[in-house]
Amino acid sequence: MMTAEESNKKFFIIKKRKFLGSTNYSIHSSSMYDLTTAVKKLLALDTLEEDRENNSYHLQEVNFSMVDKPLKLTEEMEVKQEQSEMPF
């Protein structure tokens, strides 16, 4: 049985695609899912995939820890206004 914290976790389904010597990763349908739904969809996608040698699906937990706090600009990140004349 899952705890409340575990049931609140969300997952992306990541598609890994190998093509012409490079590897590309994309989020399937740009959606996040609870664990049960994600596993069901992952199994269905894997079952329907014809080119398993080059395409595979993986789960990635969504981590909100980077977005739950406001971002703070550092001095290097500040936008500085240029007060010079235009060259044309």
Secondary structure per residue as TSV (DSSP state, phi and psi in degrees):
chain	resnum	aa	ss	phi	psi
A	1	M	-	360.0	137.2
A	2	M	-	-85.2	146.5
A	3	T	-	-79.1	168.4
A	4	A	H	-61.5	-37.9
A	5	E	H	-65.4	-42.1
A	6	E	H	-67.0	-35.8
A	7	S	H	-73.7	-18.4
A	8	N	T	-85.8	-10.3
A	9	K	-	-67.8	144.9
A	10	K	-	-120.2	152.7
A	11	F	E	-133.9	144.2
A	12	F	E	-96.2	149.2
A	13	I	E	-100.0	117.8
A	14	I	E	-100.5	128.1
A	15	K	E	-98.0	125.4
A	16	K	E	-104.2	122.3
A	17	R	E	-125.3	125.1
A	18	K	E	-100.1	129.4
A	19	F	E	-152.4	125.1
A	20	L	T	50.7	43.7
A	21	G	T	82.7	-2.2
A	22	S	E	-119.2	161.4
A	23	T	E	-117.3	133.8
A	24	N	E	-122.1	139.9
A	25	Y	E	-119.5	138.8
A	26	S	E	-145.0	154.7
A	27	I	E	-87.9	123.2
A	28	H	E	-63.5	125.1
A	29	S	E	53.0	18.6
A	30	S	E	49.2	36.6
A	31	S	E	-127.9	158.1
A	32	M	E	-117.1	151.6
A	33	Y	E	-135.0	157.4
A	34	D	-	-69.9	165.5
A	35	L	H	-59.4	-44.4
A	36	T	H	-61.9	-47.8
A	37	T	H	-64.9	-40.9
A	38	A	H	-62.4	-42.8
A	39	V	H	-66.7	-41.8
A	40	K	H	-60.7	-46.2
A	41	K	H	-66.3	-40.4
A	42	L	H	-59.3	-46.3
A	43	L	H	-64.5	-39.8
A	44	A	H	-65.7	-44.9
A	45	L	H	-62.8	-42.9
A	46	D	H	-64.8	-38.2
A	47	T	H	-66.0	-40.0
A	48	L	H	-81.3	-15.5
A	49	E	-	-67.8	123.2
A	50	E	S	-87.6	-31.5
A	51	D	-	-105.4	69.4
A	52	R	T	-68.6	-20.3
A	53	E	T	-67.7	-33.5
A	54	N	T	-110.6	-15.4
A	55	N	E	-126.0	135.8
A	56	S	E	-147.7	160.6
A	57	Y	E	-121.4	144.2
A	58	H	E	-143.1	153.9
A	59	L	E	-95.6	141.0
A	60	Q	E	-133.3	121.3
A	61	E	E	-66.8	137.0
A	62	V	-	-78.5	128.5
A	63	N	-	-112.5	110.6
A	64	F	-	-89.9	0.5
A	65	S	T	-62.1	-25.3
A	66	M	T	-81.5	-14.9
A	67	V	T	-114.8	0.3
A	68	D	S	-86.6	-3.5
A	69	K	S	-122.1	144.4
A	70	P	-	-66.2	144.9
A	71	L	-	-77.8	143.8
A	72	K	-	-115.8	130.7
A	73	L	-	-77.5	137.4
A	74	T	-	-93.3	171.9
A	75	E	G	-59.6	-36.7
A	76	E	G	-68.6	-24.1
A	77	M	G	-88.6	-14.5
A	78	E	-	-63.5	141.6
A	79	V	-	-85.8	124.3
A	80	K	-	-104.3	133.6
A	81	Q	-	-82.2	124.3
A	82	E	-	-86.2	132.6
A	83	Q	-	-112.8	39.2
A	84	S	-	-99.8	162.1
A	85	E	-	-77.0	153.7
A	86	M	-	-71.5	142.6
A	87	P	-	-75.5	-1.3
A	88	F	-	-124.2	360.0
